[in-house]
Amino acid sequence: MIQQLRLKKYISGTLVLFYLLFIFTVTSLFAQTKTSSDGKYTYEFVENDPMNTRIYTLDNGLKVYMSINKDAPRIQTYIAVAAGSKNDPHDAQGLSHYLEHMVFKGTDKFGTKDYEKEKPFLDTIIALYELRRQTTDPVERKNIYHKIDSVSYLASEYAIANEYDKMIASIGGAGSNAYTSVEQTVYVCDIPSNQLKKWLEIEAERFRKPVMRLFHTELEAVYEEKNSDDDRDKVWEAMMSGLYQKHTYGTQTTIGSVEQLQNPSIQKIIDYYNEKYVPNNMAICLSGDLDFEKTIRLIDEKFGALEKKEVPVFVPPVEDPISAPVVKEVVGPSQESVMLGYRIPGVNSKEADILTILDNIMSNGKAGLIDLNLNQSQKVIDAFSSTDINKDYSGFFLGGKPRENQTLEDVKDLLMAQIEIVKKGDFPDWLIPAIISNLKLGHISGLESNENRADAFVTSFVMGIPWEKSVFYIDRLSKITKQDVIDFAKENLKNNYVIVYKRTGEDKNMQKVEKPEINPVKINQNDKSEFLETVISEPTGEIQPVFLDFKKDIQELKLKNDIPLYYLQNKTNELYDIHYIVEIGTNQNKKINLALDYLNYLGTSKLTAVQLQEEFYKLASSYSIRVSEDEVTVSLSGLNENFKKASELLEELVSDPRPDEEALANLVDDILKQREDAKLSKRTILWS
């Protein structure tokens, strides 16, 4: 690894930040999943899988996905449960999200000083919540909550807050978190490779039987999340409710409705855990510096005792066709925007594959129709396309923000015009092959990241996609033709859309969760459970550091005018990454940021701005420019095979830009409009 080098120029294979639903490709579509054995354990694998993935299934049904990557002595861990907000009972919406929070609270062995004394209070709290759910009288409901608050204080005498976090910190874990989506709930952590055994002990214990302690304080955090009044959430909820009028994708939300949030049930959460958090509905996904045989033995030792149970099958409702545009209006304080959405079949359909190509034709950051016709041409402030590919249905979305004196209807018409271009086939023949090349780039760069590898395992498991199908994903996409895309657009992108207009104003219909009065509880942060003491005291093998020898490992050359070139040969994959560093920044010239923004809209004496973007995309290469107080860094990355052409193209741009007065005037207007819009954004005000 190169660390904090002030390089004038270096080349190495570093991570290009692309995210793909699946990140794999090989040469043949005919390989199938095979099985092998390391003695006691049988595993599945796919020939020519660049990640050399092994997939084990324990006797209790627990899936284990593993890939070895020894770039660093770390292991990225994901524990996935194939249950998300779509599985929430309709009378207990937000339940999956609640449970995600509660799994961090401990069990009868940690997170408590004395569980036998704590348990009667917790049982009383559970019963009081059930009583409150059945009570309609507001005064009586308030009285019951006062009792919940009082008993919660008594229970907190025995609780030890944040013990899970303390244990993860003690083993050097990083990025400990979790997320809930419509299809899954996933628990994430990055750990040192020598702490795998301890991590498995901690995780096996917390998933054995989580205790719902400190519930009402966690409830307060969820209330705050619901009451945040985020306009983006409101737009998304309006879009989903229009696309899915039967399916829980649209009839309920991940965080839950106001009514349901005001009537939580700990008992329903416990029942849900007992039903869904079972080994045959879970997967452990690992990538990093690990040993296959040792790791699967440890996982079986720690998780093999979990009991297998029958999991109810989710039967998705069949949505009625959308025969005419469904129009939604959302009002809020942030800047105006418009969003269109189409409903498409789910992840395992051919339509979902074509949708991925179509999305890149519309918007790929460089040479898509929206990129060039709307953003590069400065016809809108910002426009985009995106997908939401799920198990039962997928969504295709177009959106944008207006310029000064432009209406949302104007933006909508511009977006719809791009769809008509696709239907007519008025996009270049080279575009789909270029998309495949860029997906290949994403595949190769994605393999450098343990997080991407583990996340791909989660996607395969949760979506029910056979691993061989994931491995050959890009190869499959490469078979999609221009005519396939045209036919798809004509068949699926008609007046069967949902459109959400986000207007600026006061939302007089905004509902908020009324937060009950909650008194502080004891957190006992200096106490330690016996389980924590045991985990911390267990001996751990040391990781032997490997240091970079700058004189031997990094080569140096001199270019013209004695410009130094530092480089590190990439022996891992087919990528390059080059950085030109110029020692001038905003301390020397306050206008340099504006000048570099302006450069994005300029062509050269040989190529227009649009043609430049197209050429970079054809080469599966991208450049970026970063400005600090004292430096400008121009970065270029892509496939090795196109390095020479891409570097020549970049040098042409920076050495021969052609001024464009209209582009400059539009840029200034847009910056002023964005500054005004920023004053309406709570997130921008808070963070910027």
Disulfide bonds with the S-S distance in Angstrom:
none
